[in-house]
Amino acid sequence: MLVVVFILASALSVSSLSADVDKGRKKVVHVLEDDTGAVIVQTAPGKVVTHRGGSITLPCRFHHEPENSDPARIRIKWTKVTDALQFEDVFVALGRQQRVFGSYKGRVFLEQAGPGDASVIIQNVTLDDYGRYECEVTNDMEDDTGFVNLDLEGVVFPYYPSEGRYRLNYHQAEDACKQQDAILASHSQLHKAWLEGLDWCNAGWLEDGSVQYPISHPRDQCGRRDTPAGVRNYGYRHKEDEHYDAFCFTSKLDGKVYFLKRYKKVNYVEATKACVRDGSVVAKVGQLYAAWRFQLLDRCEAGWLEDGSIRYPIVNPRSRCGGSHPGVRHLGFPEKKFRLYGVYCFRKNKDETAGKPMNGTKVI
C-alpha cells in the first residue's frame, strides 16, 4: 500500500525543495511517477500565520492506494519538531480513537473535511505553539510524512535585567522572556525584525541556542562601519557558562495596556497598588511592546513596568519624545523607593469567547 501526504498552503508554488532530514525518517518531499515516468512533486511544506489567541488549521491531506483501504486502520499523528530535532507529541488518531497531549489538550481537533483530510485545528494559539509540525500518516507498514510551519504575528524586542547587560545564560534568558510575557525569538523572527528596521548593538540569545544581534546602521562600535548591515551571528554558544542579553518575541494581547492617569507620580510600590485598585496589574515589558505594535499605543510619558524598568511607547515620533524613530523607549532601572514616575497597567479581557474558534488567521 502507498500512502502519500500532501501539505497544502495557498499561494505557494514549489518546483524543488531540499528534502533530507537527517533523523532516520523518510524524506520530506515525496514523488510519484506517472505513465510517462516523469517525476511529480506531491507535497510542499507551507507556512500558516495567526496570532496569540487565534485559531489556525495545520493543513495536511493524504491519498492511499488501493482506494478501498479500511479507514479504521489509518493512523494520523502530529508532532512538533524543535531545532534540536526533538519531538513533542501533539495529536494521534487511529480510526475513531483520538488522543491529544500535554498543553494541546482541549485545543487541538481533527478538521475532518472529508476523506484524506489529516488537518488539525489549534484553538487559542499560544506563544509556545510557534514552530514546525510534522504530519505522519500510517497504514499498516506504509507511512509518509510532511511538514508545516506555524508562524505568529508579533514583535521582537531586546531584553536585559536590572542587574545589567550580558548577565543571562541561555536558561536565564529563556526564563526572563517568559517572565515578560514572551518567548525567546527565533532566527527568522529576528531577521524579520531587522528587515523592519531593528538595530541593536548588544548580542542576545535566540531560541536555538545561538547568539546574534541585528545591525541596520553599521558603525565602528558595532562590528565596524565598513561591514554590511545584517544580523550578526556569534554561532551556537555554551548554554550554561556564557552570558548575553536576550531577544524576546511576543504576540497579540488578550487584554489592554494603558497609562494610568493620576494627579501625582508614584514610586514602584505605589504604582503596583494603583494598578490593583484600578482592577489591573502593572504591565510587563512584552505586554507594552505588544500594545505598541497591535494597539498602536502612543504615550510620551515614562512609566513603571513590572520588572522595575521605566519605558514608554512611541508610534508617532516627535522631537520631545525620544528621537526620530518609533519604538518603546527605555530609561533604565531606577531606584524603586524614591524615584517617581507614572505607571502602565494591564487589564485582561473577560473570557467571553471560551470554546469558540477565533478568526484573524491566514494561510500564505
Salt bridges, closest charged atoms under 4 A:
ASP20 OD1 - LYS27 NZ 3.99
GLU65 OE2 - HIS63 NE2 3.37
GLU67 OE2 - HIS63 NE2 3.41
ASP89 OD1 - LYS77 NZ 3.56
ASP117 OD1 - ARG61 NH1 3.92
ASP129 OD2 - ARG107 NH1 2.80
GLU134 OE2 - LYS23 NZ 3.45
GLU134 OE1 - ARG25 NH1 2.48
GLU136 OE1 - ARG75 NH2 3.34
ASP140 OD1 - ARG73 NH2 2.71
ASP143 OD1 - LYS26 NZ 3.70
ASP144 OD1 - HIS30 ND1 2.59
ASP151 OD2 - LYS47 NZ 3.77
GLU153 OE2 - LYS362 NZ 3.62
ASP181 OD2 - ARG52 NH2 2.96
GLU196 OE1 - ARG293 NH2 3.55
ASP199 OD1 - ARG219 NH2 2.62
ASP226 OD2 - ARG224 NH2 2.72
GLU240 OE2 - HIS171 NE2 3.09
ASP241 OD2 - HIS238 NE2 3.58
GLU242 OE1 - ARG237 NE 3.05
ASP254 OD2 - LYS348 NZ 3.04
ASP278 OD2 - ARG347 NH2 3.07
ASP298 OD1 - ARG318 NH1 2.68
GLU301 OE2 - ARG299 NH2 2.68
ASP307 OD2 - ARG311 NH2 3.77
